[in-house]
Amino acid sequence: MKVFAYLRLSGKGQLRGDGFPRQELAIRKYAEQYGHTILKVFRESAVKGDTEMADRPAWRGMIGELADSVTAIVIERLDRLARDLMVQEYIVQDCQRRGITLLSTVEPDLLSSDPTRILMRQILGAVAAYDKAMIVLKLRGARERKRSRKGKCEGAKLFGELRGEQQTLERMRSWRQEGANLTAIAARLNAKGIRPRRGAKWHPMTVQRILKRPL
């Protein structure tokens, strides 16, 4: 079977490491074992695992090039798509809707609708989300130690803390209280020409992540 390979690194600092070579080697070994032909390798550089697929240039390009002759994508493992469980499930469902076969070098029957397979996929997603949370805590601890030594260390600010974002956040909360769903809120923001902090436009999952944070 003819396939595309998809690789992802979440941070710029990882570009100097062995992340891409390791992923590509695992995928090529897998393809050779099962008789697949890799027609093209797509590399997503410095894109975090909770980023929507529409804001991933390599993923967009790959989906755009899929044709009748190539309907399968090989990844090293599920967390190379995303560490966030909701994003993982969204991608899996989107692939199923598009008729795309998603293959993992370590997780068989990735797109299976069997309840046991779904449970295992969600468990792996939860583990990846836990790992991500531990990394965040580790970085936060490092910032706090640096702040205690030097008196200042700025981390990433939540949406609404930067200049100009508070009004947008208040609009989102007001629309939500009025009963608008996440898709409608994202559409309203895009229609008003309000840009998110990252990416070209708003997506429902971005809105959800922002609104589920405590006031």
C-alpha contacts under 8 A as a table, 3 or more apart, distances in Angstrom:
res1	aa1	res2	aa2	distance
1	M	35	G	6.91
1	M	36	H	4.68
1	M	37	T	6.06
1	M	70	V	7.85
2	K	36	H	5.77
2	K	37	T	4.75
2	K	38	I	6.03
2	K	39	L	6.53
2	K	69	S	6.88
2	K	70	V	5.43
2	K	71	T	7.73
2	K	72	A	7.20
3	V	36	H	6.64
3	V	37	T	5.97
3	V	38	I	4.99
3	V	39	L	6.08
3	V	40	K	7.64
3	V	70	V	5.66
3	V	71	T	6.85
3	V	72	A	4.97
3	V	73	I	5.57
3	V	74	V	6.85
4	F	38	I	5.54
4	F	39	L	5.81
4	F	40	K	5.22
4	F	41	V	5.97
4	F	42	F	7.44
4	F	62	M	7.65
4	F	70	V	7.38
4	F	72	A	6.45
4	F	73	I	4.90
4	F	74	V	6.27
5	A	24	E	7.73
5	A	27	I	7.11
5	A	38	I	6.63
5	A	40	K	6.35
5	A	41	V	4.63
5	A	42	F	6.00
5	A	73	I	5.69
5	A	74	V	4.89
5	A	75	I	6.20
6	Y	41	V	6.09
6	Y	42	F	4.93
6	Y	43	R	6.13
6	Y	44	E	7.65
6	Y	59	W	7.65
6	Y	73	I	6.77
6	Y	74	V	6.22
6	Y	75	I	5.45
7	L	20	F	6.58
7	L	23	Q	6.48
7	L	24	E	7.19
7	L	41	V	7.56
7	L	42	F	6.14
7	L	43	R	4.79
7	L	44	E	5.96
7	L	75	I	6.60
7	L	76	E	7.50
7	L	80	R	6.82
8	R	20	F	7.38
8	R	43	R	5.84
8	R	44	E	4.48
8	R	45	S	6.10
8	R	46	A	7.60
8	R	47	V	7.11
8	R	80	R	5.74
8	R	81	L	7.15
9	L	12	K	7.79
9	L	14	Q	6.54
9	L	15	L	7.16
9	L	19	G	6.85
9	L	20	F	7.34
9	L	44	E	6.27
9	L	45	S	5.34
9	L	46	A	5.34
9	L	47	V	6.28
9	L	48	K	7.44
9	L	80	R	7.64
10	S	14	Q	7.37
10	S	45	S	6.80
10	S	46	A	4.44
10	S	47	V	4.52
10	S	48	K	4.28
10	S	49	G	6.35
11	G	14	Q	5.46
11	G	15	L	7.27
11	G	45	S	7.38
11	G	46	A	4.20
11	G	47	V	6.51
11	G	48	K	6.87
12	K	15	L	5.49
12	K	45	S	7.18
12	K	46	A	4.92
13	G	16	R	6.30
13	G	17	G	7.73
14	Q	17	G	5.16
14	Q	18	D	7.75
14	Q	19	G	6.79
14	Q	46	A	7.81
15	L	18	D	7.72
15	L	19	G	7.24
15	L	20	F	7.66
15	L	45	S	7.32
15	L	46	A	7.66
17	G	20	F	7.83
18	D	21	P	5.36
18	D	22	R	5.78
19	G	22	R	5.26
19	G	23	Q	6.16
20	F	23	Q	5.22
20	F	24	E	6.06
20	F	43	R	7.72
21	P	24	E	5.20
21	P	25	L	5.98
22	R	25	L	5.22
22	R	26	A	6.27
23	Q	26	A	5.25
23	Q	27	I	6.23
23	Q	75	I	7.79
23	Q	76	E	5.56
24	E	27	I	5.08
24	E	28	R	6.04
24	E	76	E	7.69
25	L	28	R	5.17
25	L	29	K	6.17
26	A	29	K	5.24
26	A	30	Y	6.19
26	A	76	E	6.29
26	A	105	T	6.86
27	I	30	Y	5.02
27	I	31	A	6.09
27	I	74	V	6.69
27	I	75	I	6.61
27	I	76	E	5.86
27	I	105	T	6.31
28	R	31	A	5.01
28	R	32	E	6.10
28	R	38	I	7.62
29	K	32	E	5.16
29	K	33	Q	6.13
30	Y	33	Q	5.10
30	Y	34	Y	6.33
30	Y	105	T	5.84
31	A	34	Y	5.36
31	A	35	G	5.75
31	A	36	H	4.57
31	A	37	T	6.49
31	A	38	I	7.18
32	E	35	G	5.14
32	E	36	H	6.17
32	E	37	T	7.67
33	Q	36	H	7.85
38	I	41	V	7.33
42	F	58	A	5.81
42	F	59	W	7.40
42	F	62	M	6.82
43	R	58	A	6.13
44	E	47	V	6.36
44	E	56	R	7.07
44	E	57	P	7.28
44	E	58	A	5.34
44	E	59	W	7.32
47	V	51	T	6.83
47	V	56	R	7.08
48	K	51	T	5.60
48	K	82	A	7.80
49	G	79	D	7.65
49	G	80	R	7.42
49	G	81	L	6.65
49	G	82	A	4.11
49	G	83	R	5.31
49	G	84	D	6.62
50	D	82	A	6.00
50	D	83	R	6.73
50	D	84	D	5.69
50	D	87	V	6.37
51	T	55	D	6.62
51	T	56	R	7.25
51	T	82	A	7.95
51	T	87	V	8.00
52	E	55	D	5.55
52	E	56	R	6.97
52	E	87	V	7.21
52	E	203	H	7.51
52	E	205	M	7.58
52	E	206	T	7.82
53	M	56	R	5.19
53	M	59	W	6.59
53	M	60	R	7.21
53	M	91	I	7.62
54	A	57	P	7.54
54	A	59	W	7.77
54	A	60	R	6.44
55	D	60	R	7.87
55	D	199	G	5.48
55	D	200	A	7.13
56	R	59	W	5.38
56	R	60	R	6.18
57	P	60	R	5.12
57	P	61	G	6.10
58	A	61	G	5.12
58	A	62	M	6.11
59	W	62	M	5.05
59	W	63	I	6.16
60	R	63	I	5.28
60	R	64	G	6.11
61	G	64	G	5.05
61	G	65	E	6.33
62	M	65	E	5.18
62	M	66	L	6.42
63	I	66	L	5.29
66	L	69	S	7.78
66	L	70	V	5.54
66	L	71	T	5.98
67	A	70	V	5.21
67	A	71	T	6.34
68	D	71	T	6.38
71	T	99	G	7.30
71	T	100	I	5.19
71	T	101	T	6.20
72	A	100	I	5.54
72	A	101	T	4.45
72	A	102	L	5.83
72	A	103	L	7.21
73	I	100	I	7.34
73	I	101	T	6.28
73	I	102	L	5.06
73	I	103	L	6.00
74	V	102	L	6.10
74	V	103	L	4.60
74	V	104	S	5.72
74	V	105	T	7.35
75	I	78	L	7.15
75	I	80	R	6.92
75	I	81	L	7.63
75	I	102	L	7.66
75	I	103	L	6.20
75	I	104	S	4.97
75	I	105	T	6.55
76	E	80	R	6.71
76	E	104	S	5.53
76	E	105	T	5.14
76	E	106	V	7.01
77	R	80	R	5.72
77	R	81	L	7.62
77	R	104	S	5.15
77	R	105	T	6.13
77	R	106	V	6.00
77	R	107	E	6.68
78	L	81	L	5.55
78	L	82	A	6.81
78	L	83	R	7.88
78	L	88	Q	7.47
78	L	104	S	6.83
78	L	107	E	7.59
78	L	124	L	7.92
78	L	125	G	7.66
79	D	82	A	4.71
79	D	83	R	4.83
79	D	88	Q	7.81
79	D	125	G	7.20
79	D	128	A	6.33
80	R	83	R	7.33
81	L	88	Q	6.71
81	L	91	I	7.89
82	A	85	L	7.45
82	A	87	V	6.24
82	A	88	Q	5.52
83	R	87	V	7.67
83	R	88	Q	7.09
83	R	125	G	6.42
83	R	128	A	4.92
83	R	129	A	5.24
83	R	132	K	6.74
84	D	87	V	5.37
84	D	88	Q	6.21
84	D	125	G	6.66
84	D	126	A	7.67
84	D	128	A	6.99
84	D	129	A	5.22
85	L	88	Q	5.02
85	L	89	E	6.25
85	L	122	Q	6.79
85	L	125	G	4.71
85	L	126	A	6.01
85	L	128	A	7.71
85	L	129	A	6.46
86	M	89	E	5.26
86	M	90	Y	6.13
87	V	90	Y	5.02
87	V	91	I	6.19
88	Q	91	I	5.25
88	Q	92	V	6.23
88	Q	125	G	7.02
89	E	92	V	5.04
89	E	93	Q	6.08
89	E	122	Q	7.98
90	Y	93	Q	5.22
90	Y	94	D	6.02
91	I	94	D	4.99
91	I	95	C	6.13
92	V	95	C	5.23
92	V	96	Q	6.34
92	V	102	L	7.75
92	V	111	L	6.51
93	Q	96	Q	5.03
93	Q	97	R	6.22
94	D	97	R	5.09
94	D	98	R	6.25
95	C	98	R	5.12
95	C	99	G	6.10
95	C	100	I	4.89
95	C	101	T	6.94
95	C	102	L	7.07
96	Q	99	G	5.11
96	Q	100	I	5.92
96	Q	101	T	7.37
96	Q	111	L	7.15
97	R	100	I	7.66
101	T	111	L	7.45
102	L	110	L	6.70
102	L	111	L	6.65
103	L	107	E	7.81
103	L	108	P	7.38
103	L	109	D	7.60
103	L	110	L	6.49
104	S	107	E	5.21
104	S	108	P	6.53
104	S	110	L	6.88
105	T	108	P	7.56
107	E	110	L	6.09
109	D	112	S	5.28
109	D	117	R	7.25
110	L	117	R	7.31
110	L	121	R	7.32
112	S	117	R	6.14
112	S	118	I	7.12
113	S	117	R	6.79
113	S	118	I	6.35
114	D	117	R	5.25
114	D	118	I	6.24
115	P	118	I	5.06
115	P	119	L	6.10
116	T	119	L	5.05
116	T	120	M	6.19
117	R	120	M	5.09
117	R	121	R	6.07
118	I	121	R	5.05
118	I	122	Q	6.15
119	L	122	Q	5.11
119	L	123	I	6.10
120	M	123	I	5.00
120	M	124	L	6.17
121	R	124	L	5.20
121	R	125	G	6.13
122	Q	125	G	4.83
122	Q	126	A	6.04
123	I	126	A	5.01
123	I	127	V	6.23
124	L	127	V	5.04
124	L	128	A	6.22
125	G	128	A	5.05
125	G	129	A	6.13
126	A	129	A	4.96
126	A	130	Y	6.09
127	V	130	Y	4.97
127	V	131	D	6.21
128	A	131	D	5.02
128	A	132	K	6.21
129	A	132	K	5.01
129	A	133	A	6.20
130	Y	133	A	5.01
130	Y	134	M	6.23
131	D	134	M	5.09
131	D	135	I	6.29
132	K	135	I	5.11
132	K	136	V	6.30
133	A	136	V	5.05
133	A	137	L	6.25
134	M	137	L	5.04
134	M	138	K	6.09
135	I	138	K	4.99
135	I	139	L	6.19
136	V	139	L	5.19
136	V	140	R	6.06
137	L	140	R	4.96
137	L	141	G	6.08
138	K	141	G	5.14
138	K	142	A	6.28
139	L	142	A	4.99
139	L	143	R	6.21
140	R	143	R	5.07
140	R	144	E	6.20
140	R	155	G	7.82
141	G	144	E	5.09
141	G	145	R	6.19
142	A	145	R	5.16
142	A	146	K	6.17
143	R	146	K	5.01
143	R	147	R	5.98
143	R	153	C	5.89
143	R	154	E	7.55
143	R	155	G	7.23
144	E	147	R	4.92
144	E	148	S	6.13
144	E	153	C	7.36
145	R	148	S	5.12
145	R	149	R	6.39
146	K	149	R	5.15
146	K	150	K	5.93
146	K	151	G	7.48
146	K	152	K	7.31
146	K	153	C	6.40
147	R	150	K	5.19
147	R	151	G	4.59
147	R	152	K	4.57
147	R	153	C	5.03
148	S	151	G	5.47
148	S	152	K	7.57
150	K	153	C	7.73
157	K	161	E	6.15
157	K	162	L	7.21
158	L	161	E	5.80
158	L	162	L	7.92
159	F	162	L	6.88
159	F	165	E	6.60
159	F	166	Q	7.89
159	F	169	L	7.54
159	F	197	R	7.88
159	F	210	I	6.83
160	G	163	R	7.65
160	G	164	G	7.67
160	G	165	E	4.46
160	G	166	Q	4.41
160	G	167	Q	7.82
160	G	168	T	7.58
160	G	169	L	5.89
161	E	165	E	6.66
161	E	166	Q	6.73
162	L	165	E	5.76
162	L	166	Q	7.52
163	R	166	Q	7.26
164	G	167	Q	6.50
164	G	168	T	7.48
165	E	168	T	5.23
165	E	169	L	6.18
166	Q	169	L	5.03
166	Q	170	E	6.17
167	Q	170	E	5.10
167	Q	171	R	6.25
168	T	171	R	5.08
168	T	172	M	6.28
168	T	194	I	7.98
169	L	172	M	5.12
169	L	173	R	6.30
170	E	173	R	5.16
170	E	174	S	6.04
171	R	174	S	5.07
171	R	175	W	6.10
172	M	175	W	5.27
172	M	176	R	6.14
172	M	185	I	6.53
172	M	207	V	7.85
172	M	211	L	7.67
173	R	176	R	5.06
173	R	177	Q	6.18
173	R	211	L	6.96
174	S	177	Q	5.13
174	S	178	E	6.29
175	W	178	E	5.00
175	W	179	G	6.54
175	W	180	A	5.53
175	W	185	I	6.82
176	R	179	G	5.19
176	R	180	A	5.00
176	R	181	N	6.59
176	R	182	L	7.76
176	R	185	I	7.50
177	Q	180	A	7.31
180	A	184	A	5.94
180	A	185	I	6.36
181	N	184	A	5.34
181	N	185	I	6.31
182	L	185	I	5.14
182	L	186	A	6.22
182	L	204	P	4.89
182	L	205	M	7.55
182	L	207	V	6.34
182	L	208	Q	6.57
183	T	186	A	5.22
183	T	187	A	6.17
183	T	203	H	7.15
183	T	204	P	4.96
184	A	187	A	5.03
184	A	188	R	6.15
185	I	188	R	5.14
185	I	189	L	6.30
185	I	204	P	7.53
185	I	207	V	7.47
186	A	189	L	5.24
186	A	190	N	6.25
186	A	202	W	5.15
186	A	203	H	5.53
186	A	204	P	5.68
186	A	207	V	6.65
187	A	190	N	5.13
187	A	191	A	6.03
187	A	202	W	7.34
188	R	191	A	5.02
188	R	192	K	6.24
189	L	192	K	5.24
189	L	193	G	6.45
189	L	194	I	5.38
189	L	195	R	7.63
189	L	202	W	6.91
190	N	193	G	5.08
190	N	194	I	5.82
190	N	195	R	7.12
190	N	201	K	6.14
190	N	202	W	6.24
191	A	194	I	7.63
195	R	198	R	7.95
195	R	199	G	7.88
195	R	200	A	6.66
195	R	201	K	5.97
195	R	202	W	7.15
196	P	199	G	6.44
196	P	200	A	7.11
196	P	201	K	6.23
196	P	202	W	6.06
199	G	202	W	7.73
202	W	206	T	6.65
202	W	207	V	7.31
203	H	206	T	5.36
203	H	207	V	6.54
204	P	207	V	5.15
204	P	208	Q	6.18
205	M	208	Q	4.90
205	M	209	R	6.19
206	T	209	R	5.29
206	T	210	I	6.43
207	V	210	I	5.28
207	V	211	L	6.13
208	Q	211	L	5.20
208	Q	212	K	5.99
209	R	212	K	5.49
209	R	213	R	6.88
210	I	213	R	5.79
211	L	214	P	7.81
